[in-house]
Amino acid sequence: MYEQQWQPYTPVSSTPPPSPPPASWSFEGAALQQTSEWPRPGSGWVSHQEHAAIAVTLRYSPLTLLLGLFTPVLAVDGQPVAAGWKRPIVVPVVPGRHHLHVHVPYLIPRRIGKADLDVAVLPGQTAALEYRAPTIAWMRGALGGPPQKYPGTVATIVLLVFTMLMAFCAVGNAIVAASAETRSVPAWAPTPGRTIPSLPPVSSSSSSSSSSGGPALPSFAAADETSAVRFEGWPFGFRTPAGWDCVDAKVEVDDAEAFICSGSGGDERVGVMLRSCAPPCDEASTARMTKDWFTAVPERVDDSTHFLESEEGDRYQLELDHFFGGPKWQVGVVGTAPAESRDAVRKVADDILRQAS
């Protein structure tokens, strides 16, 4: 007997099955770019009536151009979304509340500009948001409705201005130092016809007293290479051996201005001091000023000049003072050098005495 085969009835519908949902897109100029998979809620596809989206634009400040080398990280509900700078990133979502997270991978620290935001999206709505990275690495980013502000901009501008001012001051100081005038003046010769005190002969003993028979203080010869020195406000100048340099110094006498001049090695040094003698500047005043200057009782050369020298071991020392200009000024000299090169400081002392007489 014929046996009929039964099949389940399938109703025929004229409506085609729904096509797979499209991928999500972002707009960059006139081009379209796929950014993520179509969102999958708990089950089934989202109907046309339930379409919604979040559009996020990520930006960095012109003050932090280095951030353009790093790709920002965007996550919606914990799911990463391909992102980039300065273009809207459109992420289709189901209507409802969603959590957004943004940060920028960096060197130190590893993540900067962290920002989190919960946003509610209605059916058919596209929520427009903007993220702005901070200008200081340890600050959080700004995420919300546009326009946002770059966190840390004011502090960054202040820091940049301060750095530029410091750099400007450093360059200015270098220029001033390079163009500063030296204390030296063109070479000049002593004025002839001056009355020069006759100093006692140079002693070869270690005592401060002078002995007869020795040579007088030597003078610079015409063949000697010298440098002329004149200090601002001083009524005279003098010569030193070529290559010597003079710097400010302090002395333990009242109202005095002093300098130390020395050669490159520093073994030969001459200190020179100048101070005024207050009126009436009588003999008692000059005697007191002379006593203040010398380390021991000097030898009186004349009414205005005193001299002291000593030699201990291989070191030679010379001390001298002289009143001039009425008398109005006291000039004091102290020189020290190895015994074999003592003529260098003696010549300087002689030149100071000549020019101040």
Secondary structure as UniProt FT lines:
FT   STRAND          24..28
FT   TURN            29..30
FT   STRAND          31..36
FT   HELIX           48..50
FT   STRAND          52..59
FT   HELIX           62..69
FT   STRAND          73..76
FT   TURN            77..78
FT   STRAND          79..81
FT   STRAND          88..93
FT   STRAND          96..105
FT   STRAND          111..121
FT   TURN            123..124
FT   STRAND          126..132
FT   TURN            137..138
FT   STRAND          142..144
FT   TURN            151..152
FT   HELIX           153..179
FT   TURN            192..193
FT   TURN            212..213
FT   TURN            222..223
FT   STRAND          226..229
FT   TURN            232..233
FT   STRAND          238..241
FT   TURN            242..243
FT   STRAND          245..249
FT   TURN            254..255
FT   STRAND          257..262
FT   STRAND          269..276
FT   TURN            279..280
FT   HELIX           283..293
FT   STRAND          299..302
FT   TURN            303..304
FT   STRAND          305..312
FT   TURN            313..314
FT   STRAND          315..324
FT   TURN            325..328
FT   STRAND          329..338
FT   HELIX           339..341
FT   HELIX           343..356
//
